[in-house]
Amino acid sequence: QLQLVESGGGLVQPGGSLTLSCTTVGSTLDYHVVGWFRQAPGKERDWVSCITAAGGGTEYADSVKGRFTISRDHAKNTVYLQMNNLVAEDTAVYYCAAEPGDAIYYHRSCTGFSSWGQGTQVTVSS
């Protein structure tokens, strides 16, 4: 399993933007599908987005489609989640997750990740 570290969370006003980052400690994200999830207070953790190991394939939950963009920079060993036009309902702890290979993307709908980060808080409020 990988040790994943998220960063970039914070407080932002409605309509604002944030970019979250996910990287690893002592290993590489190469050859891993990476997903972003979020958990709002009192709710279950929901899938947000995922990206294939090479970065050529991306998927988004309907609630964030058109507002969020997932990307990866192999040279920086980092996966990003650019979040635009944020609304109060986006308030949550955001987690990144990783799984080797692309099977989880093409055959498991980005569910069942084995490595998880500790999360970063995103609060959207005026």
C-alpha positions in Angstrom: 0.0 0.0 0.0 1.0 3.6 -0.7 1.2 6.4 1.9 -0.9 9.1 0.3 -0.8 12.7 1.4 -3.5 15.3 0.4 -3.0 19.0 0.5 -4.6 22.2 -0.7 -7.8 22.3 1.3 -9.1 25.4 3.0 -11.9 27.9 3.4 -13.3 29.4 0.2 -16.3 31.5 -0.7 -19.1 30.2 -2.9 -18.1 30.5 -6.5 -14.4 30.3 -5.6 -11.8 27.7 -6.6 -9.3 25.4 -4.9 -6.8 22.9 -6.2 -6.2 19.8 -4.2 -3.0 17.7 -4.5 -2.3 14.1 -3.8 1.2 12.7 -3.6 3.0 9.7 -2.1 5.8 9.4 0.5 8.7 7.2 -0.5 7.0 5.7 -3.5 5.5 6.5 -6.9 1.9 7.1 -8.2 3.0 5.8 -11.6 1.1 2.8 -12.8 -1.8 3.6 -10.3 -5.3 4.7 -10.9 -6.0 7.6 -8.5 -9.4 8.6 -7.2 -10.8 11.4 -5.2 -13.6 11.0 -2.7 -15.3 13.2 -0.2 -17.2 12.9 3.0 -19.5 15.5 4.3 -20.5 15.7 8.0 -23.0 13.0 8.8 -22.8 11.5 5.4 -21.2 8.5 3.7 -18.0 8.9 1.7 -18.8 9.6 -2.0 -16.7 9.1 -5.1 -15.8 12.3 -6.9 -13.4 11.5 -9.7 -10.7 9.1 -10.9 -8.0 9.1 -13.5 -6.2 6.2 -15.2 -2.6 5.4 -14.6 -1.4 7.1 -17.7 -3.8 10.0 -17.3 -5.7 9.5 -20.5 -9.0 8.6 -19.0 -11.0 10.5 -16.4 -14.4 10.1 -14.8 -16.5 12.4 -12.7 -19.5 12.2 -10.5 -22.5 14.0 -11.9 -22.5 16.5 -9.0 -19.1 17.8 -10.0 -19.0 17.3 -13.7 -18.1 20.5 -15.5 -16.8 22.1 -12.4 -14.0 19.8 -11.2 -11.0 18.6 -13.3 -8.7 15.8 -12.3 -5.2 15.6 -13.7 -1.8 14.2 -13.0 1.8 15.2 -13.4 4.1 12.2 -13.4 7.2 14.3 -13.1 5.9 15.7 -9.9 4.4 12.4 -8.7 1.2 14.3 -8.0 -2.5 14.1 -8.9 -4.6 17.2 -8.8 -8.2 18.0 -8.4 -9.0 21.5 -9.7 -12.3 22.6 -8.2 -14.1 25.6 -9.7 -17.4 27.3 -9.0 -17.6 25.8 -5.5 -20.9 25.6 -3.7 -21.7 25.0 0.0 -22.6 21.4 -0.9 -19.0 20.8 -1.8 -18.0 21.2 1.8 -16.4 17.9 2.9 -13.2 16.2 3.8 -11.6 15.2 0.5 -9.5 12.0 0.3 -7.4 10.6 -2.5 -7.0 6.9 -3.1 -4.8 4.8 -5.3 -4.8 1.3 -6.8 -2.2 -0.3 -9.1 -3.1 -1.0 -12.6 -6.2 0.2 -14.6 -8.6 -2.6 -13.7 -10.3 -0.5 -11.0 -11.0 2.1 -13.6 -12.2 0.0 -16.5 -13.8 -2.9 -14.7 -14.7 -1.8 -11.1 -16.1 1.8 -11.7 -13.3 3.2 -9.5 -14.4 1.4 -6.4 -12.3 -0.8 -4.0 -9.1 1.3 -3.7 -6.5 -0.2 -1.3 -4.5 2.9 -0.4 -6.0 6.0 1.1 -4.8 9.4 2.4 -5.8 11.1 5.6 -7.9 13.7 3.9 -8.0 17.5 3.6 -10.8 19.7 4.7 -12.6 21.9 2.1 -15.1 24.4 3.5 -17.2 26.5 1.2 -18.8 29.4 3.1 -19.3 33.1 2.9 
